[in-house]
Every structure is written in C-alpha cells, then in structure tokens.
Amino acid sequence: MLDGVRDLPTADGDFVEFFATGSPATGQFHCSACGYGVTVHTELPRCPMCSGESWEQTAWSPLSRALELQ
C-alpha cells in the first residue's frame, strides 16, 4: 500500500504523481489500475471498480470541456 504520495518517471522525463487511498484530496482523479474516475472533496476512496488504492490526478483545464464540445 502507498503511504501518501509517490512520483514515477515517465518516458519524457516528467513525473506522474500518485495519491494513496485515504489521502486528503480535492479534484478529479482516476484509478491507476483500471482508469475509473472520481471527483472528491475530502479524501480518496478505495476504487469501487477494482479495489485499487492508487490514484492519479486528472489534468484539468478550464477550457478542456469546451474544447471537447467543438
């Protein structure tokens, strides 16, 4: 089980931040195991689809939804 937050390197040298179940969080996240998405305002739950305990924060932009609709 993860203890809080961890970083993993990506192919281009950037890092992906992962958050553990029970970590305080606000925003949109998806399960690192199955991709299930949640929006939370308190703490991250155990994934209801696969029981995963590792979450990745979803990249958000104020224009992302508007661009999808075009």
All heavy atoms as a GROMACS GRO file, in nm:
protein
  528
    1MET      N    1   0.084  -0.118   0.000
    1MET     CA    2   0.000   0.000   0.000
    1MET      C    3   0.088   0.124   0.000
    1MET      O    4   0.195   0.128   0.057
    1MET     CB    5  -0.090  -0.002   0.123
    1MET     CG    6  -0.184   0.114   0.128
    1MET     SD    7  -0.312   0.078   0.248
    1MET     CE    8  -0.335   0.237   0.314
    2LEU      N    9   0.042   0.227  -0.064
    2LEU     CA   10   0.116   0.351  -0.070
    2LEU      C   11   0.098   0.430   0.058
    2LEU      O   12  -0.008   0.432   0.118
    2LEU     CB   13   0.065   0.437  -0.186
    2LEU     CG   14   0.083   0.379  -0.324
    2LEU    CD1   15   0.018   0.468  -0.427
    2LEU    CD2   16   0.228   0.361  -0.356
    3ASP      N   17   0.201   0.496   0.099
    3ASP     CA   18   0.193   0.584   0.215
    3ASP      C   19   0.190   0.728   0.167
    3ASP      O   20   0.292   0.795   0.162
    3ASP     CB   21   0.312   0.562   0.309
    3ASP     CG   22   0.309   0.426   0.372
    3ASP    OD1   23   0.200   0.379   0.406
    3ASP    OD2   24   0.417   0.369   0.387
    4GLY      N   25   0.074   0.776   0.125
    4GLY     CA   26   0.062   0.914   0.081
    4GLY      C   27   0.080   0.928  -0.068
    4GLY      O   28   0.006   0.873  -0.145
    5VAL      N   29   0.186   1.000  -0.108
    5VAL     CA   30   0.206   1.037  -0.247
    5VAL      C   31   0.339   0.981  -0.295
    5VAL      O   32   0.436   0.975  -0.222
    5VAL     CB   33   0.209   1.191  -0.259
    5VAL    CG1   34   0.234   1.234  -0.401
    5VAL    CG2   35   0.079   1.250  -0.208
    6ARG      N   36   0.344   0.938  -0.421
    6ARG     CA   37   0.471   0.896  -0.480
    6ARG      C   38   0.480   0.949  -0.622
    6ARG      O   39   0.380   0.978  -0.686
    6ARG     CB   40   0.487   0.744  -0.478
    6ARG     CG   41   0.391   0.673  -0.570
    6ARG     CD   42   0.411   0.523  -0.564
    6ARG     NE   43   0.303   0.462  -0.639
    6ARG     CZ   44   0.314   0.349  -0.703
    6ARG    NH1   45   0.427   0.283  -0.702
    6ARG    NH2   46   0.213   0.299  -0.769
    7ASP      N   47   0.601   0.962  -0.673
    7ASP     CA   48   0.626   1.008  -0.809
    7ASP      C   49   0.692   0.896  -0.888
    7ASP      O   50   0.780   0.828  -0.837
    7ASP     CB   51   0.722   1.128  -0.810
    7ASP     CG   52   0.661   1.252  -0.748
    7ASP    OD1   53   0.539   1.269  -0.758
    7ASP    OD2   54   0.737   1.332  -0.691
    8LEU      N   55   0.648   0.879  -1.013
    8LEU     CA   56   0.711   0.784  -1.103
    8LEU      C   57   0.754   0.858  -1.229
    8LEU      O   58   0.679   0.939  -1.282
    8LEU     CB   59   0.613   0.672  -1.142
    8LEU     CG   60   0.571   0.578  -1.030
    8LEU    CD1   61   0.470   0.476  -1.083
    8LEU    CD2   62   0.690   0.506  -0.971
    9PRO      N   63   0.875   0.831  -1.279
    9PRO     CA   64   0.919   0.899  -1.401
    9PRO      C   65   0.841   0.847  -1.522
    9PRO      O   66   0.801   0.732  -1.528
    9PRO     CB   67   1.067   0.863  -1.412
    9PRO     CG   68   1.084   0.741  -1.329
    9PRO     CD   69   0.976   0.742  -1.225
   10THR      N   70   0.819   0.935  -1.618
   10THR     CA   71   0.756   0.897  -1.744
   10THR      C   72   0.863   0.893  -1.852
   10THR      O   73   0.977   0.931  -1.829
   10THR     CB   74   0.645   0.996  -1.784
   10THR    OG1   75   0.704   1.125  -1.800
   10THR    CG2   76   0.536   1.002  -1.678
   11ALA      N   77   0.826   0.849  -1.970
   11ALA     CA   78   0.921   0.834  -2.080
   11ALA      C   79   0.988   0.966  -2.116
   11ALA      O   80   1.104   0.969  -2.156
   11ALA     CB   81   0.852   0.776  -2.201
   12ASP      N   82   0.918   1.079  -2.105
   12ASP     CA   83   0.974   1.207  -2.145
   12ASP      C   84   1.043   1.279  -2.029
   12ASP      O   85   1.078   1.395  -2.040
   12ASP     CB   86   0.867   1.297  -2.208
   12ASP     CG   87   0.751   1.325  -2.116
   12ASP    OD1   88   0.754   1.283  -1.999
   12ASP    OD2   89   0.657   1.393  -2.161
   13GLY      N   90   1.065   1.210  -1.916
   13GLY     CA   91   1.136   1.269  -1.804
   13GLY      C   92   1.049   1.342  -1.704
   13GLY      O   93   1.096   1.384  -1.600
   14ASP      N   94   0.920   1.361  -1.734
   14ASP     CA   95   0.828   1.422  -1.638
   14ASP      C   96   0.794   1.320  -1.531
   14ASP      O   97   0.827   1.202  -1.542
   14ASP     CB   98   0.699   1.467  -1.707
   14ASP     CG   99   0.721   1.588  -1.798
   14ASP    OD1  100   0.817   1.662  -1.773
   14ASP    OD2  101   0.642   1.605  -1.891
   15PHE      N  102   0.728   1.364  -1.426
   15PHE     CA  103   0.688   1.274  -1.320
   15PHE      C  104   0.538   1.272  -1.308
   15PHE      O  105   0.471   1.372  -1.324
   15PHE     CB  106   0.750   1.315  -1.187
   15PHE     CG  107   0.895   1.280  -1.176
   15PHE    CD1  108   0.992   1.364  -1.224
   15PHE    CD2  109   0.934   1.161  -1.119
   15PHE    CE1  110   1.126   1.331  -1.216
   15PHE    CE2  111   1.067   1.126  -1.110
   15PHE     CZ  112   1.163   1.212  -1.159
   16VAL      N  113   0.483   1.153  -1.282
   16VAL     CA  114   0.341   1.135  -1.257
   16VAL      C  115   0.326   1.119  -1.107
   16VAL      O  116   0.390   1.034  -1.047
   16VAL     CB  117   0.286   1.010  -1.330
   16VAL    CG1  118   0.141   0.988  -1.295
   16VAL    CG2  119   0.306   1.024  -1.480
   17GLU      N  120   0.241   1.202  -1.048
   17GLU     CA  121   0.220   1.196  -0.904
   17GLU      C  122   0.102   1.104  -0.874
   17GLU      O  123  -0.005   1.120  -0.931
   17GLU     CB  124   0.193   1.337  -0.852
   17GLU     CG  125   0.192   1.349  -0.704
   17GLU     CD  126   0.182   1.494  -0.659
   17GLU    OE1  127   0.128   1.577  -0.733
   17GLU    OE2  128   0.229   1.521  -0.548
   18PHE      N  129   0.122   1.007  -0.786
   18PHE     CA  130   0.018   0.915  -0.746
   18PHE      C  131  -0.021   0.943  -0.601
   18PHE      O  132   0.063   0.975  -0.519
   18PHE     CB  133   0.064   0.769  -0.760
   18PHE     CG  134   0.080   0.727  -0.902
   18PHE    CD1  135   0.202   0.738  -0.966
   18PHE    CD2  136  -0.027   0.677  -0.972
   18PHE    CE1  137   0.217   0.700  -1.097
   18PHE    CE2  138  -0.013   0.638  -1.104
   18PHE     CZ  139   0.110   0.650  -1.167
   19PHE      N  140  -0.150   0.929  -0.572
   19PHE     CA  141  -0.203   0.953  -0.439
   19PHE      C  142  -0.265   0.824  -0.387
   19PHE      O  143  -0.331   0.753  -0.460
   19PHE     CB  144  -0.310   1.063  -0.444
   19PHE     CG  145  -0.258   1.195  -0.492
   19PHE    CD1  146  -0.245   1.222  -0.628
   19PHE    CD2  147  -0.219   1.292  -0.402
   19PHE    CE1  148  -0.196   1.342  -0.673
   19PHE    CE2  149  -0.169   1.414  -0.446
   19PHE     CZ  150  -0.158   1.439  -0.582
   20ALA      N  151  -0.249   0.797  -0.258
   20ALA     CA  152  -0.300   0.674  -0.198
   20ALA      C  153  -0.441   0.692  -0.145
   20ALA      O  154  -0.482   0.802  -0.108
   20ALA     CB  155  -0.209   0.631  -0.084
   21THR      N  156  -0.515   0.582  -0.141
   21THR     CA  157  -0.646   0.580  -0.078
   21THR      C  158  -0.633   0.636   0.064
   21THR      O  159  -0.539   0.603   0.135
   21THR     CB  160  -0.700   0.435  -0.072
   21THR    OG1  161  -0.725   0.392  -0.206
   21THR    CG2  162  -0.826   0.424   0.010
   22GLY      N  163  -0.727   0.724   0.100
   22GLY     CA  164  -0.726   0.786   0.233
   22GLY      C  165  -0.653   0.918   0.238
   22GLY      O  166  -0.664   0.990   0.337
   23SER      N  167  -0.579   0.952   0.132
   23SER     CA  168  -0.509   1.081   0.129
   23SER      C  169  -0.610   1.193   0.115
   23SER      O  170  -0.707   1.181   0.038
   23SER     CB  171  -0.412   1.088   0.010
   23SER     OG  172  -0.311   0.993   0.021
   24PRO      N  173  -0.591   1.305   0.185
   24PRO     CA  174  -0.680   1.419   0.165
   24PRO      C  175  -0.664   1.471   0.023
   24PRO      O  176  -0.552   1.482  -0.028
   24PRO     CB  177  -0.632   1.522   0.267
   24PRO     CG  178  -0.509   1.469   0.330
   24PRO     CD  179  -0.488   1.330   0.283
   25ALA      N  180  -0.776   1.498  -0.044
   25ALA     CA  181  -0.769   1.541  -0.183
   25ALA      C  182  -0.896   1.615  -0.223
   25ALA      O  183  -1.003   1.592  -0.168
   25ALA     CB  184  -0.750   1.421  -0.274
   26THR      N  185  -0.881   1.702  -0.320
   26THR     CA  186  -0.993   1.772  -0.383
   26THR      C  187  -0.965   1.777  -0.532
   26THR      O  188  -0.857   1.815  -0.573
   26THR     CB  189  -1.007   1.915  -0.328
   26THR    OG1  190  -1.029   1.910  -0.188
   26THR    CG2  191  -1.122   1.988  -0.394
   27GLY      N  192  -1.062   1.736  -0.611
   27GLY     CA  193  -1.046   1.742  -0.756
   27GLY      C  194  -1.086   1.613  -0.824
   27GLY      O  195  -1.155   1.529  -0.765
   28GLN      N  196  -1.041   1.598  -0.947
   28GLN     CA  197  -1.073   1.480  -1.026
   28GLN      C  198  -0.951   1.389  -1.031
   28GLN      O  199  -0.839   1.434  -1.056
   28GLN     CB  200  -1.114   1.520  -1.167
   28GLN     CG  201  -1.241   1.600  -1.171
   28GLN     CD  202  -1.280   1.638  -1.314
   28GLN    OE1  203  -1.201   1.630  -1.406
   28GLN    NE2  204  -1.404   1.679  -1.330
   29PHE      N  205  -0.975   1.260  -1.009
   29PHE     CA  206  -0.869   1.159  -1.006
   29PHE      C  207  -0.915   1.037  -1.083
   29PHE      O  208  -1.035   1.015  -1.098
   29PHE     CB  209  -0.837   1.118  -0.862
   29PHE     CG  210  -0.777   1.228  -0.780
   29PHE    CD1  211  -0.858   1.325  -0.723
   29PHE    CD2  212  -0.641   1.235  -0.760
   29PHE    CE1  213  -0.803   1.428  -0.647
   29PHE    CE2  214  -0.585   1.337  -0.685
   29PHE     CZ  215  -0.666   1.434  -0.629
   30HIS      N  216  -0.821   0.958  -1.132
   30HIS     CA  217  -0.856   0.829  -1.190
   30HIS      C  218  -0.766   0.721  -1.132
   30HIS      O  219  -0.651   0.746  -1.097
   30HIS     CB  220  -0.857   0.831  -1.344
   30HIS     CG  221  -0.724   0.858  -1.406
   30HIS    ND1  222  -0.682   0.984  -1.438
   30HIS    CD2  223  -0.625   0.775  -1.442
   30HIS    CE1  224  -0.561   0.978  -1.491
   30HIS    NE2  225  -0.525   0.852  -1.495
   31CYS      N  226  -0.823   0.602  -1.119
   31CYS     CA  227  -0.753   0.488  -1.061
   31CYS      C  228  -0.635   0.451  -1.151
   31CYS      O  229  -0.651   0.438  -1.272
   31CYS     CB  230  -0.850   0.371  -1.046
   31CYS     SG  231  -0.772   0.219  -0.986
   32SER      N  232  -0.518   0.433  -1.090
   32SER     CA  233  -0.401   0.399  -1.171
   32SER      C  234  -0.406   0.255  -1.221
   32SER      O  235  -0.334   0.219  -1.313
   32SER     CB  236  -0.273   0.423  -1.092
   32SER     OG  237  -0.269   0.342  -0.978
   33ALA      N  238  -0.493   0.172  -1.164
   33ALA     CA  239  -0.504   0.032  -1.207
   33ALA      C  240  -0.604   0.014  -1.320
   33ALA      O  241  -0.576  -0.052  -1.420
   33ALA     CB  242  -0.542  -0.057  -1.089
   34CYS      N  243  -0.724   0.072  -1.307
   34CYS     CA  244  -0.829   0.047  -1.406
   34CYS      C  245  -0.878   0.172  -1.480
   34CYS      O  246  -0.951   0.161  -1.576
   34CYS     CB  247  -0.948  -0.024  -1.340
   34CYS     SG  248  -1.046   0.081  -1.230
   35GLY      N  249  -0.840   0.291  -1.433
   35GLY     CA  250  -0.879   0.413  -1.502
   35GLY      C  251  -1.012   0.472  -1.457
   35GLY      O  252  -1.055   0.575  -1.509
   36TYR      N  253  -1.080   0.410  -1.361
   36TYR     CA  254  -1.208   0.461  -1.311
   36TYR      C  255  -1.189   0.603  -1.258
   36TYR      O  256  -1.093   0.631  -1.188
   36TYR     CB  257  -1.261   0.368  -1.201
   36TYR     CG  258  -1.396   0.408  -1.148
   36TYR    CD1  259  -1.512   0.371  -1.214
   36TYR    CD2  260  -1.407   0.481  -1.030
   36TYR    CE1  261  -1.637   0.406  -1.165
   36TYR    CE2  262  -1.532   0.516  -0.980
   36TYR     CZ  263  -1.646   0.479  -1.049
   36TYR     OH  264  -1.769   0.514  -1.001
   37GLY      N  265  -1.281   0.693  -1.290
   37GLY     CA  266  -1.268   0.832  -1.249
   37GLY      C  267  -1.359   0.869  -1.134
   37GLY      O  268  -1.472   0.821  -1.125
   38VAL      N  269  -1.307   0.954  -1.045
   38VAL     CA  270  -1.386   1.006  -0.933
   38VAL      C  271  -1.359   1.155  -0.918
   38VAL      O  272  -1.255   1.205  -0.959
   38VAL     CB  273  -1.353   0.936  -0.799
   38VAL    CG1  274  -1.390   0.788  -0.803
   38VAL    CG2  275  -1.208   0.953  -0.760
   39THR      N  276  -1.454   1.224  -0.858
   39THR     CA  277  -1.437   1.362  -0.815
   39THR      C  278  -1.454   1.362  -0.664
   39THR      O  279  -1.554   1.312  -0.614
   39THR     CB  280  -1.541   1.455  -0.880
   39THR    OG1  281  -1.525   1.448  -1.023
   39THR    CG2  282  -1.523   1.598  -0.834
   40VAL      N  283  -1.354   1.412  -0.593
   40VAL     CA  284  -1.358   1.408  -0.447
   40VAL      C  285  -1.339   1.547  -0.388
   40VAL      O  286  -1.283   1.636  -0.452
   40VAL     CB  287  -1.250   1.312  -0.390
   40VAL    CG1  288  -1.276   1.169  -0.431
   40VAL    CG2  289  -1.112   1.354  -0.432
   41HIS      N  290  -1.388   1.561  -0.265
   41HIS     CA  291  -1.375   1.688  -0.194
   41HIS      C  292  -1.320   1.668  -0.053
   41HIS      O  293  -1.307   1.764   0.021
   41HIS     CB  294  -1.510   1.759  -0.186
   41HIS     CG  295  -1.565   1.793  -0.321
   41HIS    ND1  296  -1.519   1.898  -0.396
   41HIS    CD2  297  -1.658   1.733  -0.397
   41HIS    CE1  298  -1.584   1.902  -0.511
   41HIS    NE2  299  -1.668   1.802  -0.514
   42THR      N  300  -1.293   1.544  -0.014
   42THR     CA  301  -1.242   1.517   0.121
   42THR      C  302  -1.118   1.428   0.115
   42THR      O  303  -1.008   1.474   0.135
   42THR     CB  304  -1.348   1.450   0.211
   42THR    OG1  305  -1.398   1.334   0.145
   42THR    CG2  306  -1.464   1.545   0.238
   43GLU      N  307  -1.137   1.299   0.088
   43GLU     CA  308  -1.024   1.207   0.078
   43GLU      C  309  -1.052   1.102  -0.029
   43GLU      O  310  -1.166   1.077  -0.065
   43GLU     CB  311  -0.992   1.141   0.211
   43GLU     CG  312  -1.097   1.047   0.261
   43GLU     CD  313  -1.060   0.985   0.395
   43GLU    OE1  314  -1.003   1.054   0.481
   43GLU    OE2  315  -1.088   0.865   0.411
   44LEU      N  316  -0.944   1.044  -0.080
   44LEU     CA  317  -0.957   0.945  -0.187
   44LEU      C  318  -1.009   0.812  -0.132
   44LEU      O  319  -0.958   0.762  -0.032
   44LEU     CB  320  -0.823   0.924  -0.256
   44LEU     CG  321  -0.778   1.043  -0.340
   44LEU    CD1  322  -0.630   1.030  -0.373
   44LEU    CD2  323  -0.861   1.052  -0.465
   45PRO      N  324  -1.108   0.754  -0.199
   45PRO     CA  325  -1.163   0.625  -0.156
   45PRO      C  326  -1.083   0.509  -0.216
   45PRO      O  327  -0.996   0.530  -0.300
   45PRO     CB  328  -1.303   0.627  -0.217
   45PRO     CG  329  -1.283   0.701  -0.346
   45PRO     CD  330  -1.182   0.809  -0.313
   46ARG      N  331  -1.116   0.389  -0.177
   46ARG     CA  332  -1.069   0.270  -0.248
   46ARG      C  333  -1.148   0.266  -0.378
   46ARG      O  334  -1.266   0.300  -0.380
   46ARG     CB  335  -1.096   0.146  -0.164
   46ARG     CG  336  -1.049   0.017  -0.229
   46ARG     CD  337  -1.079  -0.103  -0.142
   46ARG     NE  338  -1.016  -0.093  -0.012
   46ARG     CZ  339  -0.903  -0.154   0.021
   46ARG    NH1  340  -0.841  -0.229  -0.067
   46ARG    NH2  341  -0.851  -0.140   0.142
   47CYS      N  342  -1.087   0.227  -0.488
   47CYS     CA  343  -1.157   0.224  -0.616
   47CYS      C  344  -1.276   0.127  -0.609
   47CYS      O  345  -1.258   0.009  -0.576
   47CYS     CB  346  -1.063   0.180  -0.728
   47CYS     SG  347  -1.142   0.170  -0.890
   48PRO      N  348  -1.398   0.175  -0.642
   48PRO     CA  349  -1.515   0.088  -0.636
   48PRO      C  350  -1.520  -0.017  -0.748
   48PRO      O  351  -1.593  -0.115  -0.738
   48PRO     CB  352  -1.632   0.185  -0.648
   48PRO     CG  353  -1.576   0.304  -0.715
   48PRO     CD  354  -1.432   0.312  -0.675
   49MET      N  355  -1.439   0.000  -0.852
   49MET     CA  356  -1.439  -0.095  -0.963
   49MET      C  357  -1.340  -0.210  -0.942
   49MET      O  358  -1.373  -0.324  -0.970
   49MET     CB  359  -1.407  -0.023  -1.094
   49MET     CG  360  -1.512   0.078  -1.134
   49MET     SD  361  -1.675   0.008  -1.160
   49MET     CE  362  -1.650  -0.076  -1.312
   50CYS      N  363  -1.219  -0.178  -0.896
   50CYS     CA  364  -1.116  -0.282  -0.888
   50CYS      C  365  -1.050  -0.293  -0.750
   50CYS      O  366  -0.958  -0.371  -0.732
   50CYS     CB  367  -1.008  -0.257  -0.993
   50CYS     SG  368  -0.901  -0.116  -0.956
   51SER      N  369  -1.095  -0.213  -0.656
   51SER     CA  370  -1.038  -0.207  -0.520
   51SER      C  371  -0.896  -0.154  -0.518
   51SER      O  372  -0.822  -0.176  -0.422
   51SER     CB  373  -1.044  -0.344  -0.451
   51SER     OG  374  -1.177  -0.384  -0.434
   52GLY      N  375  -0.856  -0.084  -0.624
   52GLY     CA  376  -0.723  -0.023  -0.628
   52GLY      C  377  -0.709   0.085  -0.522
   52GLY      O  378  -0.807   0.144  -0.477
   53GLU      N  379  -0.585   0.113  -0.484
   53GLU     CA  380  -0.558   0.211  -0.380
   53GLU      C  381  -0.463   0.321  -0.424
   53GLU      O  382  -0.410   0.394  -0.343
   53GLU     CB  383  -0.502   0.141  -0.257
   53GLU     CG  384  -0.600   0.044  -0.194
   53GLU     CD  385  -0.548  -0.019  -0.067
   53GLU    OE1  386  -0.427  -0.007  -0.038
   53GLU    OE2  387  -0.629  -0.079   0.004
   54SER      N  388  -0.441   0.333  -0.555
   54SER     CA  389  -0.351   0.433  -0.608
   54SER      C  390  -0.425   0.518  -0.711
   54SER      O  391  -0.488   0.464  -0.803
   54SER     CB  392  -0.230   0.364  -0.673
   54SER     OG  393  -0.143   0.458  -0.729
   55TRP      N  394  -0.417   0.649  -0.696
   55TRP     CA  395  -0.491   0.742  -0.782
   55TRP      C  396  -0.396   0.841  -0.847
   55TRP      O  397  -0.298   0.882  -0.788
   55TRP     CB  398  -0.593   0.819  -0.699
   55TRP     CG  399  -0.698   0.731  -0.639
   55TRP    CD1  400  -0.692   0.668  -0.518
   55TRP    CD2  401  -0.820   0.693  -0.699
   55TRP    NE1  402  -0.806   0.595  -0.498
   55TRP    CE2  403  -0.887   0.608  -0.607
   55TRP    CE3  404  -0.884   0.722  -0.819
   55TRP    CZ2  405  -1.011   0.553  -0.633
   55TRP    CZ3  406  -1.006   0.667  -0.846
   55TRP    CH2  407  -1.069   0.583  -0.753
   56GLU      N  408  -0.430   0.881  -0.968
   56GLU     CA  409  -0.356   0.984  -1.041
   56GLU      C  410  -0.450   1.100  -1.064
   56GLU      O  411  -0.564   1.081  -1.107
   56GLU     CB  412  -0.307   0.928  -1.175
   56GLU     CG  413  -0.223   1.024  -1.253
   56GLU     CD  414  -0.173   0.963  -1.382
   56GLU    OE1  415  -0.181   0.841  -1.400
   56GLU    OE2  416  -0.127   1.042  -1.466
   57GLN      N  417  -0.403   1.222  -1.035
   57GLN     CA  418  -0.489   1.338  -1.053
   57GLN      C  419  -0.507   1.364  -1.202
   57GLN      O  420  -0.414   1.357  -1.281
   57GLN     CB  421  -0.431   1.462  -0.986
   57GLN     CG  422  -0.529   1.576  -0.983
   57GLN     CD  423  -0.493   1.680  -0.878
   57GLN    OE1  424  -0.379   1.692  -0.838
   57GLN    NE2  425  -0.591   1.756  -0.835
   58THR      N  426  -0.632   1.390  -1.240
   58THR     CA  427  -0.666   1.416  -1.380
   58THR      C  428  -0.625   1.558  -1.415
   58THR      O  429  -0.653   1.651  -1.340
   58THR     CB  430  -0.818   1.398  -1.401
   58THR    OG1  431  -0.854   1.267  -1.362
   58THR    CG2  432  -0.857   1.423  -1.545
   59ALA      N  433  -0.557   1.572  -1.528
   59ALA     CA  434  -0.521   1.706  -1.574
   59ALA      C  435  -0.649   1.783  -1.602
   59ALA      O  436  -0.741   1.731  -1.664
   59ALA     CB  437  -0.436   1.695  -1.701
   60TRP      N  438  -0.655   1.904  -1.552
   60TRP     CA  439  -0.776   1.983  -1.567
   60TRP      C  440  -0.741   2.118  -1.626
   60TRP      O  441  -0.637   2.176  -1.596
   60TRP     CB  442  -0.844   2.003  -1.432
   60TRP     CG  443  -0.971   2.081  -1.442
   60TRP    CD1  444  -1.093   2.032  -1.472
   60TRP    CD2  445  -0.988   2.221  -1.425
   60TRP    NE1  446  -1.187   2.132  -1.474
   60TRP    CE2  447  -1.124   2.250  -1.446
   60TRP    CE3  448  -0.902   2.326  -1.396
   60TRP    CZ2  449  -1.176   2.379  -1.438
   60TRP    CZ3  450  -0.952   2.454  -1.388
   60TRP    CH2  451  -1.089   2.479  -1.408
   61SER      N  452  -0.826   2.164  -1.711
   61SER     CA  453  -0.813   2.297  -1.770
   61SER      C  454  -0.951   2.358  -1.778
   61SER      O  455  -1.048   2.287  -1.809
   61SER     CB  456  -0.753   2.284  -1.910
   61SER     OG  457  -0.770   2.405  -1.980
   62PRO      N  458  -0.964   2.487  -1.753
   62PRO     CA  459  -1.097   2.548  -1.761
   62PRO      C  460  -1.157   2.538  -1.901
   62PRO      O  461  -1.277   2.546  -1.918
   62PRO     CB  462  -1.074   2.693  -1.720
   62PRO     CG  463  -0.929   2.716  -1.728
   62PRO     CD  464  -0.862   2.582  -1.716
   63LEU      N  465  -1.075   2.515  -2.001
   63LEU     CA  466  -1.124   2.506  -2.138
   63LEU      C  467  -1.136   2.362  -2.188
   63LEU      O  468  -1.181   2.340  -2.299
   63LEU     CB  469  -1.034   2.585  -2.232
   63LEU     CG  470  -1.022   2.734  -2.201
   63LEU    CD1  471  -0.923   2.800  -2.295
   63LEU    CD2  472  -1.157   2.802  -2.207
   64SER      N  473  -1.095   2.264  -2.110
   64SER     CA  474  -1.092   2.127  -2.159
   64SER      C  475  -1.230   2.078  -2.202
   64SER      O  476  -1.246   2.015  -2.305
   64SER     CB  477  -1.032   2.033  -2.056
   64SER     OG  478  -1.110   2.032  -1.938
   65ARG      N  479  -1.333   2.104  -2.126
   65ARG     CA  480  -1.469   2.062  -2.161
   65ARG      C  481  -1.519   2.138  -2.282
   65ARG      O  482  -1.581   2.080  -2.370
   65ARG     CB  483  -1.563   2.083  -2.041
   65ARG     CG  484  -1.702   2.038  -2.065
   65ARG     CD  485  -1.711   1.885  -2.067
   65ARG     NE  486  -1.850   1.847  -2.084
   65ARG     CZ  487  -1.892   1.755  -2.166
   65ARG    NH1  488  -1.807   1.684  -2.236
   65ARG    NH2  489  -2.020   1.727  -2.176
   66ALA      N  490  -1.491   2.264  -2.291
   66ALA     CA  491  -1.535   2.345  -2.405
   66ALA      C  492  -1.471   2.295  -2.534
   66ALA      O  493  -1.535   2.290  -2.639
   66ALA     CB  494  -1.502   2.492  -2.383
   67LEU      N  495  -1.344   2.256  -2.528
   67LEU     CA  496  -1.276   2.206  -2.648
   67LEU      C  497  -1.332   2.072  -2.692
   67LEU      O  498  -1.336   2.042  -2.810
   67LEU     CB  499  -1.127   2.196  -2.621
   67LEU     CG  500  -1.055   2.329  -2.598
   67LEU    CD1  501  -0.909   2.305  -2.558
   67LEU    CD2  502  -1.063   2.418  -2.720
   68GLU      N  503  -1.376   1.987  -2.596
   68GLU     CA  504  -1.434   1.858  -2.630
   68GLU      C  505  -1.565   1.875  -2.707
   68GLU      O  506  -1.601   1.793  -2.789
   68GLU     CB  507  -1.463   1.777  -2.504
   68GLU     CG  508  -1.340   1.727  -2.434
   68GLU     CD  509  -1.374   1.658  -2.303
   68GLU    OE1  510  -1.494   1.633  -2.278
   68GLU    OE2  511  -1.282   1.629  -2.227
   69LEU      N  512  -1.639   1.980  -2.678
   69LEU     CA  513  -1.770   2.001  -2.739
   69LEU      C  514  -1.762   2.057  -2.880
   69LEU      O  515  -1.862   2.058  -2.950
   69LEU     CB  516  -1.854   2.095  -2.649
   69LEU     CG  517  -1.882   2.042  -2.508
   69LEU    CD1  518  -1.953   2.149  -2.427
   69LEU    CD2  519  -1.965   1.915  -2.515
   70GLN      N  520  -1.648   2.104  -2.921
   70GLN     CA  521  -1.635   2.162  -3.055
   70GLN      C  522  -1.627   2.057  -3.162
   70GLN      O  523  -1.590   1.951  -3.152
   70GLN     CB  524  -1.512   2.252  -3.063
   70GLN     CG  525  -1.528   2.373  -2.978
   70GLN     CD  526  -1.405   2.464  -2.987
   70GLN    OE1  527  -1.305   2.431  -3.050
   70GLN    NE2  528  -1.413   2.577  -2.923
   0.00000   0.00000   0.00000
